[in-house]
Amino acid sequence: MTFPRHEMETILNGIRDFILIISPDREILEANDAFIKHMNYTKEEVIGRKCYDVFNELTRKGSNCHEKCPLEKVIKEKRHCQEELIRHDNDGNPRYMEITMFPIWEQKGKISKFIEISRIITKRKFDEKQTQEYLVKMVEERTRQLKETHERLLHQDKMASLGKLSSSVVHEINNPVAGILNLVMLSQRILKEDDIQQSELDLFSQYLGLMETETRRIGRIVSNLLVFARQSKIEVVKFDVNESIEQTLMLNSNLLKINKVRVIEELEHNLPLISGSEDQFKQVIMNLLSNAVESMTTVPKKRLIIKTYSKEKKKAVGIEIHDTGTGIPQDTISRIFEPFFTTKKKGKGVGLGLSVVYGIIKEHGGQLYVDSEPGKGTRFSITLFQELDINKKDSTLSLPGQ
């Protein structure tokens, strides 16, 4: 059934979408009123002209019609297609268009003409852009909030660890203070004597040496405690992993002594310096030590093995902390890094320690592995790299069997 031309024009002009009928050699054969009106053309400026000439597509910089021509795509794929293009009206104003191109086939399998149906989607693109900008701002705001929350949790965990250390450090300081007091009293007694022998002077000199040693020891303990307690911005520096571990062990020496934990150090000498926050690394070691000690409370053999070694041709340092404690159940191990998850009794912990450990290692672009078996202890393995690439932070958590 063939429609008379005036009926066909009536049908085309009654459609609100823009319609073009184009010949195989790119000549516009027909255009409906909607296209003529909204694109600000006249019939004479459109009918009989090449489609790319009508839109000046080859010379207009803002257009992308010549880059992904839907007509050429139809010829190549031999089926209709849809594209989003930027076209310009007669005044040069850009219009975002959604174009659907349909081929009309002859009996011999050749394309006799193309029907292009298009509509303006400028408002939709504008709304999409606004939505995208809004989402970007939301992501930035959420990232800022998460960063603030992370920093707050870091400090809360540090203060919780500091509370645990208080009684231990008090004893650690009281011991040398009591010793110094005794030596001072002995020295005063010697000085009160009328006739001081050389042997007593030698003893007096020995007392002074001991007092100096104990005083320096107290200074180191207090200094380490203040460094651990302070709330400061993350400062990326080069630091020695072995020195940081030694300082953290000294700060926890009384805790280890009270719990009768034997520490075995296997620290490789001449390790490469690591790039990162030394304060946060000490916080990691502090948390892992504290957890290890608590896990060995009820076991007869209490061993804490701390090992360091170079990795990947000395571009990274590996740290292993292995305890002989009760271990972690298999149904729990997948959750130990979740914030506020804890298996401890009420009042014994808030479940921040290991989540903070995970966060710090992730922030440093490092790798964190945990391997544990109930009744046989737990091993945490950390890898920290010599160079910290702040644009490529990542961490790996590997659970047993993975």
Buried (B, 14 or more C-beta within 10 A) or exposed (E): EEEEEEEEBEEBBEEEBBBBBBBBEBBBBBBBBBBBEBBEBEEEBBBEBBBBBBBBBEEBEEBBBBEEBBBEBBBEEEEBBEBBBBBBBBEEEEBBBBBBBBBEEEEEEEBEBBBBBBBBBEEEBEEEEEEEEEEEEEEEEEEEEEEEEBBEBBBEBBEBBBEBBEEBBEEBBEBBEEBBEEBEEBBEEBEEEEEEEEEBEEBBEEBEEBBEEBEEBBEEBEEBBEBBEEEEEEEEEEBBBBEBBBBBBBBBBBBBEEBEBEBEEEBEEEBBEBBBBBBBBBBBBBBBBBBBBBBBEEBEEBBBBBBBEBBEEEEBBBBBBBBBBBBBEEEEBBEBBEBEBBEEEEEEBBBBBBBBBBBBBBBBBBBBBBBBBBEEBBBBBBBBBBEBEEEEEEBEBEBEEE
